[in-house]
């Protein structure tokens, strides 16, 4: 993070008229991150005549195999919303593209070159983008995502503890990683099992690297309110790791476990709860805040 702080953000913001509507303006954005990698994303804001600024900022972080969201629906609620594409994702994959599967074990024996080192910083730098926008209220910035997006919600709230006002993480990936690889044979964690079958002598080095990037070890750094939802039948991100993450959080926190849900983590029922949670803490002018 200290290295990244010395890199000028170099933000670019280009209006995309074809994707904008009467209520929402859409922009394609870019900024610089570690190793000189240019990071792309979408930025959506309400039109001023519909909802005047300042707006709360909202960072939407992507899953492992999904591409960045175009967050027009959040902008309609009154947020200045960024859907970020960390390195390897669409429009951010020109300089680095390990593929899927591949990201989880790329350079996994060295924490200084491990894939998620840049990935975590890329997401955190999106917060810097929001903080530098004149229409955004710097005191009201939240982060939300599920699966890998849940992991990035945790790490971003930890790495930008001075800037994040709240976070909502669903089915958080990258938590208890070595334990998760033993609890499931589903991808992406199966990548770890495959790697260690080929290189069993590297297990200790792999363990040390993954512990360094494990979301459970980031959790105590978080100071803002957090809402977590997990599926108790999740075979991708085992619920045991979700409970361990929740236990490690020292902030104001809420856990919603869904007994009959898998990796969707009860998203059908959780979605309105997330809207309400974010609205309560970020106070967008266009959202209905229920008591």
C-alpha positions in Angstrom: 0.0 0.0 0.0 2.9 2.3 0.7 4.3 1.6 -2.8 0.9 2.2 -4.3 0.6 5.5 -2.5 3.6 6.8 -4.4 2.0 6.0 -7.8 0.0 8.9 -9.3 -3.6 7.7 -9.7 -3.9 9.3 -13.2 -7.7 8.9 -13.4 -9.5 9.1 -16.7 -13.3 9.5 -17.1 -14.9 9.2 -20.5 -18.7 9.6 -21.0 -20.5 6.8 -22.7 -23.6 8.3 -24.2 -24.9 5.1 -25.6 -25.2 3.6 -22.1 -26.4 6.7 -20.3 -30.1 7.3 -19.7 -32.3 10.2 -18.8 -31.7 9.4 -15.1 -28.1 8.1 -15.1 -24.8 9.2 -16.6 -22.4 6.3 -17.5 -18.6 6.7 -17.8 -15.7 4.4 -18.6 -12.9 5.0 -16.2 -9.3 4.1 -15.7 -6.5 4.6 -13.2 -3.0 3.4 -12.5 -2.0 0.7 -10.0 0.9 -1.4 -8.9 3.4 -2.6 -11.5 2.2 0.1 -13.9 -1.0 -1.8 -14.6 -3.9 0.3 -15.9 -7.2 -0.6 -14.2 -10.6 -0.1 -15.9 -14.1 0.2 -14.6 -17.6 1.7 -15.0 -18.7 4.8 -13.2 -22.4 5.6 -12.9 -23.9 8.8 -11.3 -27.4 10.2 -11.1 -28.1 13.1 -13.4 -28.0 16.3 -11.4 -31.5 17.4 -12.5 -32.9 14.1 -11.0 -30.8 13.9 -7.8 -28.4 16.7 -7.0 -24.9 16.1 -5.5 -23.1 15.4 -3.3 -23.6 11.6 -3.6 -22.5 8.7 -1.4 -19.9 6.6 -3.1 -20.3 2.8 -3.6 -17.7 0.4 -4.9 -19.0 -2.8 -6.5 -16.3 -5.5 -6.6 -16.5 -8.6 -8.9 -16.6 -12.3 -8.5 -13.8 -14.7 -9.5 -15.1 -15.5 -13.0 -17.5 -12.5 -13.5 -16.7 -9.2 -15.1 -17.3 -5.8 -13.5 -20.9 -4.7 -13.1 -22.3 -1.7 -14.8 -23.9 -0.2 -11.7 -26.7 1.9 -13.2 -29.3 0.5 -10.8 -27.3 1.8 -7.9 -26.9 5.2 -9.5 -30.7 5.4 -9.8 -30.9 5.0 -6.0 -28.6 8.0 -5.6 -25.1 6.5 -5.4 -22.0 7.5 -7.3 -21.2 3.9 -8.1 -18.0 2.2 -9.5 -17.9 -1.3 -10.9 -14.2 -2.0 -10.9 -12.2 -4.5 -13.0 -9.0 -5.5 -11.1 -6.1 -6.8 -13.2 -7.0 -9.7 -15.4 -10.6 -8.7 -15.7 -12.2 -7.3 -18.9 -10.5 -4.1 -20.0 -7.8 -4.6 -17.4 -6.2 -7.7 -18.8 -3.9 -6.3 -21.4 -0.8 -6.3 -19.1 -1.8 -9.2 -16.9 -4.1 -12.1 -17.6 -3.6 -15.4 -15.7 -7.0 -16.7 -16.8 -9.6 -18.6 -14.8 -8.7 -21.0 -13.4 -5.2 -19.7 -12.8 -5.5 -16.5 -10.7 -5.6 -18.2 -7.3 -2.3 -19.9 -7.6 -0.4 -17.5 -9.9 3.0 -16.9 -8.2 1.6 -18.4 -5.1 5.0 -19.2 -3.4 6.0 -15.6 -3.0 3.8 -13.0 -1.3 5.7 -10.2 -3.0 4.7 -11.3 -6.5 1.5 -13.3 -5.7 -1.4 -12.5 -8.0 -3.7 -11.1 -5.3 -1.1 -8.6 -4.1 -2.0 -6.4 -7.1 -5.6 -7.4 -7.2 -6.2 -6.2 -3.6 -4.5 -2.9 -4.3 -6.4 -2.4 -7.5 -9.7 -2.6 -5.6 -8.4 -0.3 -2.9 -7.3 2.3 -5.5 -10.9 2.5 -6.7 -11.7 4.0 -3.3 -9.1 6.7 -4.1 -10.9 7.3 -7.4 -14.2 7.9 -5.6 -12.5 10.1 -2.9 -11.2 12.4 -5.7 -14.5 13.0 -7.4 -16.0 16.4 -6.6 -19.5 15.1 -6.6 -18.8 12.4 -4.0 -19.1 12.8 -0.2 -15.8 11.4 1.0 -17.4 10.6 4.4 -20.0 8.3 2.8 -18.3 5.5 0.8 -19.3 1.9 1.0 -18.2 -1.4 -0.6 -20.2 -4.4 -1.7 -19.7 -7.7 -3.5 -20.2 -11.5 -3.3 -17.8 -14.5 -3.5 -14.6 -12.9 -4.6 -16.4 -9.7 -4.4 -17.1 -10.6 -0.7 -13.4 -11.1 -0.2 -12.6 -7.8 -1.8 -15.2 -6.1 0.3 -13.3 -7.4 3.4 -9.8 -6.5 2.2 -10.8 -3.1 0.9 -12.6 -2.2 4.1 -9.4 -3.2 5.9 -6.9 -1.5 3.6 -9.0 1.7 3.4 -10.3 1.6 7.0 -10.0 5.4 7.0 -12.3 5.8 4.1 -15.0 3.0 4.1 -18.2 3.8 6.0 -19.8 0.3 5.6 -19.4 -3.0 3.8 -21.7 -5.8 2.7 -20.0 -9.1 1.9 -21.8 -12.2 0.5 -20.3 -15.7 0.5 -16.8 -14.3 1.2 -14.1 -16.1 -0.7 -10.4 -16.0 0.1 -11.1 -16.7 3.8 -9.6 -19.7 5.5 -8.1 -20.6 2.1 -6.1 -23.7 3.1 -8.9 -25.0 5.2 -11.4 -24.3 2.4 -9.2 -26.4 0.0 -9.6 -29.3 2.4 -13.3 -28.8 2.8 -14.3 -28.7 -0.9 -13.2 -29.9 -4.3 -15.1 -27.2 -6.1 -13.3 -24.5 -8.1 -11.6 -22.1 -7.5 -10.2 -23.7 -4.3 -9.5 -26.9 -6.2 -6.7 -24.9 -7.9 -4.8 -25.2 -4.6 -5.3 -28.9 -4.4 -4.2 -29.3 -8.0 -1.1 -27.2 -7.5 -0.1 -29.1 -4.3 -0.5 -32.5 -6.1 2.1 -31.3 -8.6 4.3 -29.5 -6.1 3.8 -31.1 -2.6 7.2 -29.8 -1.5 5.9 -26.3 -1.8 3.0 -26.6 0.7 4.6 -24.6 3.5 5.5 -21.7 1.1 1.9 -21.8 -0.3 0.5 -21.8 3.2 2.6 -18.8 4.3 1.6 -16.8 1.2 -2.1 -17.6 1.5 -2.2 -16.8 5.2 -0.7 -13.4 4.4 -3.6 -12.7 2.0 -6.3 -14.5 3.9 -9.4 -12.3 4.6 -9.7 -13.6 8.1 -6.4 -12.0 8.9 -7.6 -8.7 7.4 -10.8 -8.7 9.4 -9.5 -7.2 12.7 -8.4 -4.1 10.8 -12.0 -3.2 9.8 -13.6 -0.4 11.8 -16.9 0.2 9.9 -20.2 -1.7 10.2 -20.2 -4.9 8.2 -23.0 -7.2 7.0 -22.2 -10.8 6.0 -24.4 -13.4 4.4 -23.5 -17.0 3.8 -25.2 -20.2 2.5 -24.9 -23.2 4.8 -24.8 -25.5 1.8 -22.1 -23.6 0.0 -19.7 -26.0 -1.7 -17.6 -23.2 -3.2 -16.9 -21.1 -0.2 -17.5 -23.4 2.8 -19.7 -21.8 5.5 -17.2 -22.7 8.2 -14.9 -20.1 6.7 -17.7 -17.5 6.7 -18.3 -18.1 10.4 -14.5 -17.8 11.1 -14.4 -14.5 9.2 -17.4 -13.2 11.2 -15.8 -14.2 14.5 -12.6 -12.3 13.5 -14.4 -9.1 12.9 -14.1 -6.7 15.8 -16.4 -4.0 14.3 -20.2 -3.6 14.4 -21.3 -6.7 12.5 -24.4 -8.7 11.4 -24.5 -12.2 10.0 -27.3 -13.7 7.9 -26.9 -17.5 7.4 -29.2 -19.2 5.0 -29.7 -22.8 5.8 -30.9 -24.2 2.5 -28.8 -22.0 0.2 -25.5 -22.8 -1.6 -23.1 -20.3 -3.1 -25.9 -17.8 -3.9 -25.9 -17.3 -0.1 -29.6 -16.4 -0.1 -29.1 -13.6 -2.5 -32.9 -13.5 -3.3 -33.7 -12.7 0.3 -30.5 -10.9 1.1 -30.7 -8.3 -1.8 -33.3 -6.0 -0.1 -31.4 -6.3 3.2 -28.3 -5.1 1.5 -30.1 -2.2 -0.1 -31.5 -1.2 3.3 -28.1 -1.7 5.1 -26.2 0.5 2.6 -28.9 3.1 2.6 -29.0 3.3 6.4 -25.3 4.0 6.6 -24.7 5.9 3.4 -28.0 7.9 3.1 -28.4 8.2 -0.7 -31.1 10.8 -1.5 -32.8 8.5 -4.0 -33.2 5.4 -1.8 -36.1 4.5 0.4 -34.7 4.0 3.9 -37.0 1.7 5.9 -37.0 1.8 9.7 
